[in-house]
Amino acid sequence: MAIKDALLAEFDHEMATARKVLERVNEQQFGWKPHEKSMSLGRLATHVAEIPQWGQTILNEPEFNMVSGEYRPKDLATTGDVVALFDEQTKKIRAILETKGDAELMSTWAFKSDGKLMFSMPRVAAWRSWVMNHLIHHRGQLSVYLRQTGSPVPSIYGPSADEAS
């Protein structure tokens, strides 16, 4: 089996689950935060929707150089906007992943901060860490936000208290 085939199956499953969580976000509560140091509900949902775009850089570029002050997060106003961004990103990234062979996925990718090498690893490892694990982590946070704001939590890896399956 090609590496991409295993990654695509996982990607499809996890993105479908993430989409279910994003659909439950109540846009009337976008400004809600569980703590003053936490992201707001709207910011966290938008961040989850933005994460798949990392795949484009990891799969197509030899490195990424994070330059201080350059990143501008999107400021989306509705749950529909968040889901639409997520759908756009996942479709685009899935199409890119479908074209990648094992040799490309095993080639080295580097992350730099202001030109300083922070780490380098095979693209497949960077994909797992910066796309999949990163998204799953923040999706978990988002599911806690849903519970705290009274929104129903969908089934993620089994039934939730709000859904039988």
N, C-alpha and C positions, 0 to 999 in steps of 0.2 A: 504494500500500500504506500502510495506517495504521502509525504508529510502533509501536504496541503489538504489531502482528503480527510485526514484525522482532524486537522485544524478547522476545516469548513464545517464538519459535523458538530463540533463543539461550539463554533461561532454561531451557527444557526440556532442551536438550542439556547445558548446563553443570551443572545440578542432578542429572541422571542420572549424570554422571561423578563429581560430588562424592559422591553416595550410594555409588557403588562403592568409593571411597577410604575413606569412613567405615565401611563394612561390614568392611573389612580390619583395622581397629584392634583390637589384642589388649588386652582390658580387664585382663588380668593385668599389663600393662605401663603402665597409666594414669599411674603416678607417674614414669615414666622421663623424663629431660631430657637433651638433647645437651650442655647447658652450664648452669651455675648461673643465668645470667640469662635462660634460655629458659623458655617455657611448658612444662609437663609435657605428655606425650602426651594424657592425658585432658582437660586444660584446652584444648589446641589443638583436639582433635576436637569438644569441646563448643562452642568458639568458632565453628568452621565451621558447626555445626548452628544456632547462634544468628543468624548473619549475615543470613539472609533476612528476619528480623523488621524489619530496618532499612527494608525496602521498604514496610512498613505506614506508617511515619512519613513517609517521603519522598512516598509517593503520596497520603496522606490529610491531612497536616498542612502548614501554611504554613512551619513552621520546627521545628527541634529545638534545645532549650537543654540542653546537657550541664551538669549541676550537679555540682560536685566532690563525690565521695563518695556520690553517689546510685546509681550503677550497681552492681548485685550480680550477678556472673556465676552461672549455674546450676552446681551441683555434682552431676554425674550419675555414677552408679556403674557402669554397664554400657554396652557397645557398643550393645545393644538400645535402651537409654534414649536414647542419642545419636541413633541412626538414627530412632527414633520422634519425637523433637523435630524433627529435620530434616524428616521427612515432613510433620509437622503444619504447620511454618512454610512450607514450599514450597507446599503445597496452599492455604493461606490467602492467601499473597502472590500466587500465580498468579491466584486468583479476583479479587483486587482489581485487578491489572494488566489483566485482561480487560475491565474496565468503563471504563477510562480512554481518553479521546479525545485527539487531537493537541493541542488547545488546553490541556488540563490538563497534559499531559506537557511542554509548552513553557513553562508558567508557572514563576515563580521559587520556589525553595525555599531556605531559609537555615539555616545551622548556626551556633549560638552556643555559647559556653562561658562559663558563669556570667554570662549576659546580654550578653556582648561578641560582636559579629558577627565570626565568623571568615571566612566566605565566603557568597556566595549564587550560585546558578546555576540554569539550567533543570532541572526535575525529572528529565528524561531524562538529563541529564549527571550529576546526583547519583545516580540509579539505577545508571548504568554504573559510577561510581566507588565508591560506598559499598556496593552490593550485589554487582554482578557482579565488578568488578576486585578488590575486597576479598576476596571468597570464593575467587576463582581464585588469588590470592596465597597465602592461608593453606592452600588445598588443596595447592598446590605444596610448601609447608613440610611439610605432613602426609605427603605422599608420600615425602619425604626421611626423615622419622621412621620411616615403615614400613620403608624399606630398612635404616636403621640398627638397627632392632630385630628384623630378620629376618622380618618379615611380607611376604608377596608383594604387589608393587605392581601394581595393575590397569592395563590399557591406559587412557591418558588422551587423548593426541592421536595415538595410533598405538601399535604394539606396545611392551610393556615387556619387560624381560629375563625376566619371570615369566609373561607371556602373549603368545601369538602375535598376538592381535587383541582 
